[in-house]
Amino acid sequence: MSKTILIATDFSLESLNIMKKVLREKNSSHDSGQFKILLVSGYDAGDSIRDLLFNNKGKILSKIRSAEFCEALSIIKNKYPDLVSKITCDIFTGYFQRTFDQYLKAADVEEAYYSESLKEINHSGKFDIVPFLKKTDLIEAKEIKVITPDFMPEKGKIAEVFVEV
């Protein structure tokens, strides 16, 4: 049986360092079983009728995720085929803690991880879900410290996935 792990993200390549660290820890501790990874960002869907009618999750995700991010996901999944059964990107569009708790129950999330160092969180309609993770009583969210160097020639490129942090 596989566990579901939620990782708070902003869909930047830098945010994948959280997932790499978690998978590295799971691999070194020899956790048995596979994991479903759920990468989630908050998204303000707006309140105009046009936006609500003509936008769907696929359109929104294609707008806020880069091609490099999607390619990096497949590289990480191929690096840990024995640990990762599925990686899913999703958005949370609610505004209340109760809504977030229902989201966690519906997704059957058992573990959650986040980092305070994500910088792209409040751009393009995205918002930070970390306050929801900290307040929930359903699971204990763990902070992952990710320190990236100020200067990195691979910054923003697919090669950033191969840099060990």
ROSE-4610 file (N, C-alpha, C; in Angstrom, 1 decimal, always signed):
// ROSE-4610
residu = [M/M/M/S/S/S/K/K/K/T/T/T/I/I/I/L/L/L/I/I/I/A/A/A/T/T/T/D/D/D/F/F/F/S/S/S/L/L/L/E/E/E/S/S/S/L/L/L/N/N/N/I/I/I/M/M/M/K/K/K/K/K/K/V/V/V/L/L/L/R/R/R/E/E/E/K/K/K/N/N/N/S/S/S/S/S/S/H/H/H/D/D/D/S/S/S/G/G/G/Q/Q/Q/F/F/F/K/K/K/I/I/I/L/L/L/L/L/L/V/V/V/S/S/S/G/G/G/Y/Y/Y/D/D/D/A/A/A/G/G/G/D/D/D/S/S/S/I/I/I/R/R/R/D/D/D/L/L/L/L/L/L/F/F/F/N/N/N/N/N/N/K/K/K/G/G/G/K/K/K/I/I/I/L/L/L/S/S/S/K/K/K/I/I/I/R/R/R/S/S/S/A/A/A/E/E/E/F/F/F/C/C/C/E/E/E/A/A/A/L/L/L/S/S/S/I/I/I/I/I/I/K/K/K/N/N/N/K/K/K/Y/Y/Y/P/P/P/D/D/D/L/L/L/V/V/V/S/S/S/K/K/K/I/I/I/T/T/T/C/C/C/D/D/D/I/I/I/F/F/F/T/T/T/G/G/G/Y/Y/Y/F/F/F/Q/Q/Q/R/R/R/T/T/T/F/F/F/D/D/D/Q/Q/Q/Y/Y/Y/L/L/L/K/K/K/A/A/A/A/A/A/D/D/D/V/V/V/E/E/E/E/E/E/A/A/A/Y/Y/Y/Y/Y/Y/S/S/S/E/E/E/S/S/S/L/L/L/K/K/K/E/E/E/I/I/I/N/N/N/H/H/H/S/S/S/G/G/G/K/K/K/F/F/F/D/D/D/I/I/I/V/V/V/P/P/P/F/F/F/L/L/L/K/K/K/K/K/K/T/T/T/D/D/D/L/L/L/I/I/I/E/E/E/A/A/A/K/K/K/E/E/E/I/I/I/K/K/K/V/V/V/I/I/I/T/T/T/P/P/P/D/D/D/F/F/F/M/M/M/P/P/P/E/E/E/K/K/K/G/G/G/K/K/K/I/I/I/A/A/A/E/E/E/V/V/V/F/F/F/V/V/V/E/E/E/V/V/V]
num = [1/1/1/2/2/2/3/3/3/4/4/4/5/5/5/6/6/6/7/7/7/8/8/8/9/9/9/10/10/10/11/11/11/12/12/12/13/13/13/14/14/14/15/15/15/16/16/16/17/17/17/18/18/18/19/19/19/20/20/20/21/21/21/22/22/22/23/23/23/24/24/24/25/25/25/26/26/26/27/27/27/28/28/28/29/29/29/30/30/30/31/31/31/32/32/32/33/33/33/34/34/34/35/35/35/36/36/36/37/37/37/38/38/38/39/39/39/40/40/40/41/41/41/42/42/42/43/43/43/44/44/44/45/45/45/46/46/46/47/47/47/48/48/48/49/49/49/50/50/50/51/51/51/52/52/52/53/53/53/54/54/54/55/55/55/56/56/56/57/57/57/58/58/58/59/59/59/60/60/60/61/61/61/62/62/62/63/63/63/64/64/64/65/65/65/66/66/66/67/67/67/68/68/68/69/69/69/70/70/70/71/71/71/72/72/72/73/73/73/74/74/74/75/75/75/76/76/76/77/77/77/78/78/78/79/79/79/80/80/80/81/81/81/82/82/82/83/83/83/84/84/84/85/85/85/86/86/86/87/87/87/88/88/88/89/89/89/90/90/90/91/91/91/92/92/92/93/93/93/94/94/94/95/95/95/96/96/96/97/97/97/98/98/98/99/99/99/100/100/100/101/101/101/102/102/102/103/103/103/104/104/104/105/105/105/106/106/106/107/107/107/108/108/108/109/109/109/110/110/110/111/111/111/112/112/112/113/113/113/114/114/114/115/115/115/116/116/116/117/117/117/118/118/118/119/119/119/120/120/120/121/121/121/122/122/122/123/123/123/124/124/124/125/125/125/126/126/126/127/127/127/128/128/128/129/129/129/130/130/130/131/131/131/132/132/132/133/133/133/134/134/134/135/135/135/136/136/136/137/137/137/138/138/138/139/139/139/140/140/140/141/141/141/142/142/142/143/143/143/144/144/144/145/145/145/146/146/146/147/147/147/148/148/148/149/149/149/150/150/150/151/151/151/152/152/152/153/153/153/154/154/154/155/155/155/156/156/156/157/157/157/158/158/158/159/159/159/160/160/160/161/161/161/162/162/162/163/163/163/164/164/164/165/165/165]
x = [+0.8/+0.0/+0.9/+0.5/+1.3/+0.8/+1.7/+1.4/+1.3/+0.5/+0.5/+1.2/+2.1/+2.9/+2.6/+2.2/+1.9/+3.2/+3.5/+4.7/+4.2/+4.3/+3.9/+4.9/+4.4/+5.3/+4.9/+5.7/+5.4/+5.6/+5.8/+6.1/+7.3/+8.3/+9.6/+10.6/+11.7/+12.6/+13.2/+13.4/+13.9/+13.0/+11.7/+10.8/+11.0/+11.5/+11.7/+12.8/+13.6/+14.6/+14.0/+12.8/+12.1/+11.8/+11.3/+10.9/+12.2/+13.3/+14.5/+15.0/+15.0/+15.4/+14.6/+13.3/+12.4/+12.6/+12.8/+13.0/+14.4/+15.4/+16.7/+16.6/+15.9/+15.7/+15.0/+13.9/+13.1/+14.0/+14.8/+15.7/+16.8/+17.4/+18.4/+17.9/+16.6/+16.0/+15.4/+15.5/+15.0/+13.5/+12.7/+11.3/+10.7/+9.9/+9.4/+8.1/+7.8/+6.5/+6.8/+5.8/+5.9/+5.1/+5.4/+4.8/+4.1/+2.9/+2.3/+2.6/+3.3/+3.7/+2.7/+2.2/+1.2/+1.8/+2.1/+2.7/+1.6/+1.4/+0.3/+0.7/+0.0/+0.2/-1.2/-1.3/-2.6/-2.8/-4.0/-4.3/-5.6/-5.5/-6.7/-7.4/-8.5/-9.2/-10.0/-10.1/-10.8/-12.3/-13.0/-14.5/-15.3/-14.6/-15.4/-16.0/-17.2/-17.9/-17.1/-16.5/-15.7/-14.5/-13.8/-12.7/-13.2/-14.2/-14.7/-15.3/-15.9/-16.5/-15.5/-14.5/-13.7/-12.3/-12.0/-10.7/-10.9/-10.1/-10.1/-8.7/-8.6/-7.3/-6.2/-6.4/-5.4/-4.9/-5.7/-5.3/-4.5/-5.0/-4.3/-2.9/-2.8/-1.5/-0.5/-1.0/-0.2/+0.3/-0.5/-0.1/+1.0/+0.9/+1.8/+3.0/+3.0/+4.1/+4.9/+6.2/+7.1/+7.4/+7.8/+8.2/+9.4/+10.3/+11.4/+11.0/+10.0/+9.5/+8.9/+8.1/+7.6/+8.6/+9.7/+10.8/+11.5/+11.8/+12.5/+11.7/+10.4/+9.6/+9.8/+9.9/+10.1/+11.5/+12.5/+13.8/+13.9/+13.3/+13.3/+12.5/+11.4/+10.6/+11.4/+12.2/+13.1/+14.2/+14.7/+15.8/+15.4/+14.1/+13.6/+12.4/+12.5/+11.4/+10.8/+11.7/+11.2/+10.4/+10.6/+10.0/+8.7/+8.7/+7.7/+6.7/+5.5/+4.5/+3.8/+3.6/+2.9/+3.3/+3.4/+3.6/+2.5/+1.8/+0.6/+0.8/+0.5/+0.5/-0.9/-1.2/-2.5/-2.5/-3.7/-3.9/-5.0/-4.8/-5.8/-6.4/-7.8/-8.4/-9.3/-9.2/-10.0/-9.4/-10.1/-9.6/-9.7/-10.3/-10.5/-9.8/-9.5/-8.8/-9.6/-10.9/-11.8/-11.8/-11.8/-11.7/-10.4/-9.3/-8.0/-8.0/-8.6/-8.6/-9.4/-10.5/-11.3/-10.5/-9.7/-8.8/-7.8/-7.2/-6.3/-6.9/-8.2/-8.9/-9.2/-9.7/-10.0/-8.8/-7.7/-6.5/-5.8/-6.3/-5.7/-4.2/-3.9/-2.5/-2.1/-0.9/-0.4/+0.8/+1.5/+2.7/+2.7/+3.3/+3.3/+4.7/+5.2/+6.5/+6.4/+7.2/+7.2/+8.5/+8.8/+10.0/+9.6/+10.2/+9.9/+10.6/+11.5/+12.4/+11.9/+10.7/+10.2/+9.9/+10.3/+10.2/+9.1/+8.7/+7.7/+6.3/+6.1/+4.8/+3.6/+3.8/+2.7/+2.7/+3.0/+3.0/+2.0/+1.5/+0.5/-0.7/-1.2/-2.4/-2.1/-0.9/-0.5/-0.5/-0.8/-0.7/-0.1/+0.5/+1.2/+0.2/+0.4/-0.5/+0.1/+1.3/+2.1/+1.3/+0.6/-0.2/-1.3/-1.9/-2.9/-2.3/-1.1/-0.4/+0.0/+0.4/+0.8/-0.3/-1.5/-2.7/-3.5/-3.3/-4.1/-3.8/-4.8/-4.7/-4.6/-4.8/-4.9/-3.6/-2.6/-1.2/-0.2/+1.0/+2.1/+2.9/+2.9/+3.7/+5.1/+6.1/+7.5/+8.2/+9.0/+9.7/+11.0/+11.3/+12.5/+13.4/+14.6/+15.5/+16.2/+16.0/+16.6/+17.4/+18.7/+19.6/+20.2/+19.9/+20.4/+21.4/+22.5/+23.5/+22.9/+23.4/+22.9/+23.3/+24.5/+24.8/+24.9/+24.2/+24.3/+24.1/+25.0/+24.9/+23.7/+23.3/+22.1/+20.8/+20.8/+19.5/+18.5/+17.3/+16.2/+16.2/+17.3/+17.4/+17.3/+17.0/+16.8/+18.0/+19.2/+20.4/+20.4/+19.5/+19.4/+18.9/+18.2/+17.7/+18.9/+20.0/+21.1/+22.1/+21.8/+22.7/+22.2/+23.1/+22.8/+22.8/+21.7/+21.6/+21.4]
y = [-1.2/+0.0/+1.2/+2.2/+3.4/+4.6/+5.3/+6.5/+7.7/+8.7/+9.9/+11.0/+11.7/+12.7/+14.0/+15.0/+16.4/+17.2/+17.9/+18.8/+20.2/+21.2/+22.6/+23.1/+23.6/+24.1/+25.4/+26.0/+27.1/+26.8/+25.6/+25.1/+25.7/+26.0/+26.4/+25.2/+25.3/+24.2/+24.1/+25.3/+25.3/+24.5/+24.6/+23.9/+22.3/+21.9/+20.4/+19.9/+20.8/+20.4/+19.8/+20.3/+19.7/+18.2/+18.0/+16.6/+15.7/+16.3/+15.5/+15.1/+16.1/+15.8/+14.8/+14.9/+13.9/+12.5/+12.4/+11.1/+10.5/+11.4/+11.0/+10.4/+11.1/+10.6/+9.3/+9.2/+7.9/+6.8/+7.1/+6.1/+5.6/+6.6/+6.2/+5.5/+5.8/+5.1/+3.8/+3.4/+2.1/+2.0/+3.0/+2.9/+2.0/+1.0/+0.1/+0.7/+0.3/+0.7/+1.9/+2.2/+3.4/+4.5/+5.7/+6.9/+7.6/+8.1/+9.0/+10.4/+11.2/+12.5/+13.5/+14.4/+15.4/+16.8/+17.4/+18.8/+19.8/+20.6/+21.5/+22.9/+23.8/+25.2/+25.8/+26.9/+27.6/+28.4/+28.6/+29.4/+30.1/+31.4/+32.3/+32.2/+31.5/+31.3/+32.5/+33.5/+34.7/+34.5/+35.6/+35.5/+36.0/+36.2/+36.6/+35.4/+35.5/+34.4/+33.8/+34.7/+34.2/+33.3/+33.8/+32.9/+31.6/+31.6/+30.4/+29.4/+30.0/+29.1/+28.5/+29.3/+29.0/+28.5/+28.5/+27.9/+26.6/+25.7/+24.4/+24.1/+23.1/+22.8/+22.6/+22.0/+21.8/+23.1/+24.0/+25.3/+26.1/+26.0/+26.8/+26.2/+24.9/+24.2/+24.5/+24.5/+24.8/+26.2/+27.1/+28.5/+28.7/+28.0/+28.3/+27.3/+26.2/+25.3/+25.5/+25.5/+25.6/+24.2/+24.2/+22.9/+22.3/+23.1/+22.6/+21.9/+22.4/+21.8/+20.4/+20.3/+19.0/+18.0/+18.5/+17.6/+17.1/+18.1/+17.7/+16.7/+16.8/+15.8/+14.4/+14.3/+13.0/+12.5/+13.4/+12.9/+12.4/+13.1/+12.7/+11.4/+11.3/+10.0/+8.8/+9.1/+8.0/+7.7/+8.6/+8.4/+7.5/+7.6/+6.9/+6.0/+5.1/+4.3/+3.4/+2.9/+2.0/+2.8/+4.1/+4.8/+5.6/+6.1/+6.9/+6.1/+6.0/+5.3/+6.4/+7.6/+8.6/+10.0/+10.9/+12.3/+13.1/+13.8/+14.6/+16.1/+17.0/+18.4/+18.8/+19.7/+20.1/+21.5/+22.1/+23.4/+23.4/+24.2/+24.3/+25.7/+25.8/+27.0/+27.6/+26.9/+27.4/+28.5/+29.1/+30.2/+29.9/+28.7/+28.5/+27.2/+27.2/+26.0/+24.7/+24.9/+23.7/+23.1/+24.0/+23.5/+22.8/+23.3/+22.6/+21.3/+21.2/+19.9/+18.9/+19.3/+18.4/+18.0/+18.9/+18.5/+17.5/+17.6/+16.6/+15.2/+15.2/+14.0/+13.3/+14.1/+13.6/+13.0/+13.7/+13.2/+12.1/+11.8/+10.8/+11.0/+12.3/+12.7/+12.2/+11.5/+11.0/+11.8/+12.4/+13.2/+14.5/+15.6/+16.8/+17.5/+18.2/+18.8/+20.2/+21.1/+22.5/+23.1/+24.2/+25.0/+26.5/+27.2/+28.7/+29.5/+28.9/+29.6/+29.8/+29.4/+29.5/+31.0/+31.5/+32.9/+33.2/+32.3/+32.5/+32.3/+32.2/+31.7/+32.7/+34.0/+34.9/+35.6/+34.9/+35.4/+34.6/+35.2/+34.6/+34.0/+34.6/+34.1/+33.0/+32.6/+31.6/+32.2/+31.3/+31.8/+30.6/+30.9/+30.0/+29.2/+27.8/+27.0/+26.6/+27.1/+26.7/+27.1/+28.3/+28.6/+27.5/+27.0/+26.0/+24.7/+24.3/+23.1/+23.2/+24.4/+24.6/+24.5/+24.9/+25.0/+23.7/+22.8/+21.6/+20.6/+19.9/+18.9/+17.5/+17.4/+16.0/+15.4/+16.2/+15.6/+16.6/+16.1/+17.0/+17.4/+18.6/+19.1/+19.4/+18.9/+19.0/+20.0/+20.9/+21.9/+21.3/+21.5/+21.0/+22.3/+22.3/+23.5/+23.2/+24.1/+24.1/+25.3/+25.2/+26.3/+26.3/+27.2/+27.2/+28.4/+28.2/+29.3/+30.4/+31.6/+32.8/+32.8/+32.4/+32.3/+30.8/+30.5/+29.1/+29.3/+28.8/+29.0/+28.3/+27.2/+26.4/+26.9/+28.1/+28.6/+28.8/+28.1/+28.3/+27.3/+26.5/+25.6/+24.1/+23.2/+21.8/+21.2/+21.8/+21.3/+21.5/+22.4/+22.7/+21.5/+20.6/+19.3/+18.5/+18.5/+17.6/+18.2/+19.4/+20.0/+19.5/+19.0/+18.5/+19.7/+19.8/+20.9/+20.3]
z = [+0.0/+0.0/+0.0/-0.8/-0.9/+0.0/+0.5/+1.3/+0.4/+0.8/+0.0/+0.8/+0.1/+0.7/-0.1/+0.7/+0.1/+0.3/-0.8/-0.7/-1.2/-0.3/-0.7/-1.7/-2.8/-3.9/-4.5/-5.3/-6.1/-7.5/-7.9/-9.2/-9.8/-9.0/-9.5/-9.4/-10.1/-10.0/-8.6/-8.0/-6.6/-5.7/-5.9/-5.0/-5.1/-6.1/-6.3/-5.3/-4.8/-3.8/-2.6/-2.2/-1.1/-1.4/-2.6/-2.9/-3.0/-3.5/-3.6/-2.2/-1.3/+0.1/+0.8/+0.6/+1.2/+0.6/-0.7/-1.3/-0.9/-0.8/-0.4/+1.1/+2.0/+3.3/+3.4/+2.6/+2.5/+2.0/+1.0/+0.4/+1.4/+2.1/+3.1/+4.3/+4.7/+5.8/+5.4/+4.2/+3.6/+4.0/+3.8/+4.0/+2.9/+3.3/+2.4/+1.8/+0.7/+0.0/-0.9/-1.6/-2.6/-2.1/-2.7/-2.2/-3.4/-3.2/-4.1/-3.7/-4.6/-4.3/-4.8/-4.0/-4.4/-4.2/-5.3/-5.3/-5.4/-4.3/-4.2/-4.0/-4.7/-4.5/-4.4/-3.6/-3.6/-4.8/-5.3/-6.4/-6.3/-6.5/-6.4/-7.7/-7.8/-9.0/-9.5/-8.6/-8.9/-8.6/-8.9/-8.6/-9.8/-11.0/-12.2/-12.8/-13.3/-13.9/-15.1/-15.9/-17.0/-16.6/-15.6/-15.1/-14.5/-13.8/-13.2/-14.2/-15.3/-16.3/-17.3/-17.7/-18.8/-18.4/-17.1/-16.7/-16.0/-16.3/-15.6/-15.0/-14.2/-13.6/-14.6/-15.7/-16.7/-17.3/-17.6/-18.1/-17.1/-15.9/-14.8/-14.6/-14.5/-14.3/-15.4/-16.7/-17.8/-17.8/-17.1/-17.1/-16.0/-14.9/-13.7/-13.6/-14.4/-14.4/-15.7/-15.6/-16.7/-17.3/-18.6/-19.2/-18.5/-18.0/-17.3/-16.0/-15.3/-14.1/-14.4/-15.4/-15.8/-16.2/-16.9/-17.3/-16.1/-15.2/-13.9/-13.1/-13.1/-12.4/-12.9/-14.2/-14.8/-14.5/-14.4/-14.1/-12.7/-11.7/-10.3/-10.2/-10.9/-10.8/-11.3/-12.4/-12.9/-12.0/-11.2/-10.3/-9.1/-8.7/-7.6/-8.0/-8.9/-9.4/-8.4/-7.4/-6.4/-5.3/-5.1/-4.1/-4.6/-5.8/-6.3/-7.2/-6.8/-7.7/-8.6/-8.1/-8.9/-8.4/-9.3/-8.9/-9.6/-8.7/-9.2/-8.8/-9.7/-9.5/-9.3/-8.3/-8.0/-7.4/-7.5/-6.9/-5.8/-4.8/-3.8/-4.0/-4.1/-4.4/-3.3/-2.1/-1.0/-0.2/+0.7/+1.5/+3.0/+3.4/+4.8/+5.2/+6.5/+7.1/+6.9/+7.2/+7.1/+5.7/+4.7/+3.3/+3.0/+3.6/+3.4/+4.1/+5.3/+6.0/+5.2/+4.6/+3.7/+2.5/+1.9/+0.8/+1.2/+2.4/+2.9/+3.1/+3.7/+3.8/+2.5/+1.6/+0.2/-0.5/-0.3/-1.0/-0.2/+1.0/+1.9/+2.2/+2.5/+2.8/+4.1/+4.2/+5.5/+6.0/+5.1/+5.5/+4.6/+5.2/+4.5/+4.8/+3.8/+3.9/+3.2/+3.7/+3.2/+3.4/+2.8/+3.0/+3.1/+4.0/+4.1/+3.1/+2.3/+1.5/+0.0/-0.3/-1.6/-1.9/-3.0/-3.3/-4.3/-5.2/-6.2/-5.8/-4.5/-4.0/-4.3/-4.3/-4.5/-5.9/-6.9/-8.3/-9.1/-10.1/-11.1/-10.4/-9.4/-8.7/-7.7/-7.5/-6.5/-5.1/-4.1/-2.8/-1.9/-0.8/+0.0/+0.9/+0.8/+1.6/+3.0/+3.2/+4.4/+5.7/+5.8/+7.0/+7.2/+6.2/+6.3/+6.9/+6.3/+6.8/+8.3/+8.7/+10.1/+11.1/+10.6/+11.5/+11.5/+10.6/+10.6/+11.7/+12.2/+13.2/+12.7/+11.4/+10.8/+10.6/+10.2/+10.0/+10.6/+10.8/+11.2/+10.0/+9.7/+8.5/+9.0/+8.2/+8.6/+7.7/+8.3/+7.5/+7.0/+5.7/+5.1/+4.9/+5.4/+5.2/+3.9/+3.0/+1.6/+1.5/+1.4/+1.2/-0.2/-1.0/-2.3/-2.4/-3.1/-3.2/-4.0/-3.7/-4.4/-5.8/-6.2/-7.6/-8.0/-9.0/-9.5/-11.0/-11.9/-13.3/-13.9/-13.2/-13.7/-13.2/-12.5/-11.9/-13.0/-12.7/-13.7/-14.9/-14.9/-16.0/-15.5/-16.4/-16.0/-15.3/-15.5/-14.9/-13.4/-12.9/-11.5/-10.7/-11.4/-10.7/-10.3/-11.0/-10.7/-9.6/-9.2/-8.2/-6.8/-6.0/-4.7/-3.7/-3.0/-1.9/-0.6]
